[in-house]
Amino acid sequence: MCGIAGYIGERNSPEVLFDMLERLEYRGYDSAGVMFIAGRKINIIKDKGKVSEVRSRVKPERYKSDIGVAHTRWATHGVPSKVNAHPHADCKNLFAVSHNGIIENYVSLRRELTLKGHKFQSDTDTEVISHLMEENYKGDLLTAFRESLDVLEGSYALAVLCVKEPNRILIARKESPLIVGLGKQENFIASDAPAFMPYTKEIIILNDFEYGFVEKDRVEVFDLVSGKKLKKQKSKITWDVKEAEKAGYHHFMLKEIMEEPDAVSNALKASGELKKIASRLKGKKRVYFVACGTAYHAGLTGKYLLENFGIQSEAVVASEFRYSTVDTVDKDCGIVLISQSGETADTIAAGKRAREKGAYVAGIVNVVGSTIARLVEDVAYTYSGPEIAVASTKAYIGQLVSLTQLALYLSLSSRKISVKEFERLQKELKGVSGKIKAVLSDGKIREIAEECAVKKTFFYIGRTLNYPTALEGALKLKEISYLHAEGYPAGELKHGPLAILEEDVVVIAIKTGRHLEDKMDSNIQETKARNARTLIVAEDGEIKVPRVDVLLTPLVNIVPLHLFAYYISVLKGLDPDKPRNLAKSVTVE
Ligand code: F6R
């Protein structure tokens, strides 16, 4: 939800910042901008559109500057437009502010500042920060910054420039991610590490309620409450820069689908952590999986996995959990947060509330060092590598592998399965990587997508473990193709949706697993009888998947559905990496 960036050093900041924005574009892409200091003035180059479009219009190579801040936007307050694009300046063009998050009290702040004579240019919540800085600045930049932060309500990651002190960038964080990249005689600021990975892998992660400044050879961070200077740890990013690039694929999404076999083996590396989490969950009266979107679908699969072993559990979307389910939680409950980015606002809030209630909170997270990874008592990383396409694919596979392992460890320690059965399933799980490779090499799915790209309505149906697969298949299609797609428990079709089935509707029936096969067969007959184009995902279906243990079917069944959604999006001439209205990391509520 918006990417912010900052640079100070000997390179040309407008060019470095546009490079960084291109790597951050998955966080938002309705407008982009850079503000930099040159000739003792703040210079602004920003516009509506994708980063590459704005870059080619504003030509950053025409400018020279060693310090700047930048922003790629996912609109919350104010339509996408040049004037609403960040960064934002104050009345006198002394400050430039790049912000990710939402200032919840911006209406009252704006009213007060207007009464004091400030003139606002944009409809954004962010602009109040520039005017607050102008109002509070009496010659001491850090004091003005702290006074401004003190009155802000809501969430923020900030990078702020002042023309009067052109050797430093101010930074602050509250509930939106912010990382400093450390170089030699240069430093970087970004919402996420891929932004500066070609330049440095050494980082400092800011925590909530921390603020400070970055100079080209110095970083200082303070506690916002006490004002005390903090000793921040440096860490190293283990990803390779190539992992965050397209490597010859047309889209990140296709590259990331092709990386799904590796996502299996990578997630298996966290077995020690998963075993530990299982030991802490053992004996809890209830296990909750809490997440949003695709990660929630993984959590729902986790619930069916545990139920299969006779262990009670629930999967709840984080935005509901935080306001209701959490009231029923106590120290006898175990909560597993699931998140690719580790920065999803609702999941973070749900985890914090659950901890306040005394529950044990663990996490299955992809991004190392992210907020959720640091919030939980124990974390198991999925190690899927950077996921850049907005639609989550390989990270979902990583989450499913981790949840399968967690379910196996928990049922072994709770004596719900024998050691022999545990070992058999572990061995099968390791072999899933090869089975996914086989699905990926089947060209048939593209032909099926070509036939279906003209259709307008899609139903995905499945039962138990593959009901979440149906939800996830539908979510993937709707988010990148803008078609109407719904996931349904197959048994529910006759309770309503059957009414809209007709020739023009596609039904994708996820049948595999020799699990409730007769029941699925009846549902398939019901859809065929209404002349719907019915595609069956099965070992012998039109969409073929290899044979695996019933418990592992969600892992192979989703793979052709990822490809199906990708091809439909491309056939419709859309950009699957950057679906309209969406952003990769949802850091606002
Ligand atoms: C869909 C998708 C989203 C995310 C959701 C949670 O393809 O990517 O539904 O799954 O926003 O994000 P994370 O996993 O980062 O918490």
Boltz pocket constraint, residues with backbone or C-beta under 6 A from the ligand:
constraints:
  - pocket:
      binder: B
      contacts: [[A, 292], [A, 293], [A, 294], [A, 295], [A, 296], [A, 338], [A, 339], [A, 340], [A, 341], [A, 342], [A, 343], [A, 344], [A, 347], [A, 390], [A, 391], [A, 392], [A, 393], [A, 475], [A, 476], [A, 479], [A, 583], [A, 584], [A, 585], [A, 586]]
      max_distance: 6.0
